[in-house]
Amino acid sequence: MQVRVSSAQWQGSLKEGAGHIGLGSGAYNGPYSFGSRFESAPGTNPEELIAAAHAGCYSMFLSALLSKAGLIPTSIRTTAKVHLNDVPRIDWIELETEAEVPGLNDDDFQKYAQESKLNCPVSQALAGPEIRLRARLMP
């Protein structure tokens, strides 16, 4: 079983504070803030990272399904848009994908696309897995 680790640190109040997000692989390490999450300030935010993970996972899963059927994609491009409302709560995620797959008709492509939406690991995770928490208050 693969375990992937990322971390975040936040200091200060919600609106005036600031934080830092780091991916365990070291591929990204940078700031986030109230402004980068709820406005258009520089930095990343959790929803942007979810969108990147979902787009990447979906594209790879679709490629796997197609390859298993003997259809090798030339290209798969996926965009994920995570919609965060004012509550705040993620109301929905839009996936938009374009693929070049020689020998594949649109009806069959739509079936593979839907199967990928339902079964890629990130889609499944966003559908509500158990979340386990260990919390420790430091002195």
C-alpha positions, -999 to 999 in steps of 0.1 A, spaced: 0 0 0 13 34 -10 10 62 16 15 97 4 22 126 28 17 163 26 16 189 54 3 223 62 10 249 89 -11 279 97 -3 308 120 -27 335 132 -63 342 127 -83 331 97 -82 364 78 -49 379 90 -30 347 93 -10 328 68 1 293 61 24 271 42 16 239 23 43 213 14 40 181 -7 59 152 8 77 147 -26 91 182 -25 74 190 -58 56 219 -43 62 240 -12 45 273 -9 22 298 8 -15 299 13 -38 325 29 -74 336 33 -68 358 2 -55 329 -19 -84 307 -9 -114 330 -9 -101 359 -31 -75 362 -58 -43 367 -38 -11 349 -48 -5 314 -33 -23 281 -35 -53 267 -16 -67 233 -7 -93 234 -35 -67 241 -61 -47 211 -49 -78 189 -49 -85 200 -85 -49 191 -95 -51 157 -78 -85 150 -94 -75 160 -129 -43 140 -127 -59 109 -113 -88 110 -137 -65 113 -167 -43 84 -156 -73 62 -148 -89 69 -182 -56 60 -198 -55 27 -179 -90 18 -189 -84 26 -226 -50 8 -226 -66 -23 -210 -90 -23 -239 -61 -21 -264 -68 16 -272 -36 37 -266 -44 74 -261 -23 99 -279 -33 126 -254 -57 131 -225 -62 166 -211 -84 171 -181 -94 202 -162 -110 200 -127 -129 230 -113 -136 228 -76 -166 250 -66 -163 263 -30 -193 282 -17 -195 308 11 -204 283 39 -175 272 31 -183 238 15 -173 222 -18 -206 220 -37 -194 202 -68 -164 195 -90 -165 198 -128 -143 175 -148 -137 184 -184 -116 161 -205 -105 160 -241 -88 129 -255 -72 118 -287 -77 80 -290 -72 64 -324 -98 38 -333 -123 49 -306 -159 61 -313 -176 88 -292 -202 64 -277 -176 41 -263 -154 70 -252 -183 84 -232 -186 50 -214 -149 50 -205 -151 86 -194 -180 79 -171 -164 48 -157 -132 68 -150 -153 95 -132 -168 70 -109 -138 48 -102 -106 69 -102 -92 68 -67 -96 105 -61 -132 105 -72 -138 76 -48 -120 95 -20 -141 126 -26 -172 105 -24 -166 102 13 -141 77 27 -136 73 64 -114 100 78 -93 91 109 -80 118 132 -54 119 159 -53 154 176 -28 165 202 -28 199 220 7 212 225 16 230 257 
